Amino acid sequence: MKRYRFPLLAALAVSGAAAAVDRDTAQLELTQAVTAVQSAERDDAALYSPSDLDEAHAMLDSAQSASDHRDWDNVALYAERAKVTGDLASSRSRQHRAEAATAEIERTVDSLRQQLGDAP
């Protein structure tokens, strides 16, 4: 039993710390979530990752609602989900744009190769 005592105590300490979120921490999480969702919108996630952006907005709305009720634990939970989903939407949008740019460069290179091959 002694060898399991430390991991058990550490797990209990971490779970207790995670369950109690204060107002400042929750508000910080909410601010970060708003920033992530706004960034996704600027990255054109509405075009390239609309379902992720919609989910991020829904989580952000839930976080705001929890904030109105002073439920700081749920503010932090929903805000973290909104942040992660917003970041995912941004990443998918940037990936799509990068793939489109790569395809355009490849078409240009192919065109130049054809032109050089047809040159006298």
PyMOL commands that set and color helices and strands:
alter all, ss='L'
color gray80, all
select helices_A, chain A and resi 2-19+23-42+45-48+50-68+72-118
alter helices_A, ss='H'
color red, helices_A
deselect
rebuild
show_as cartoon
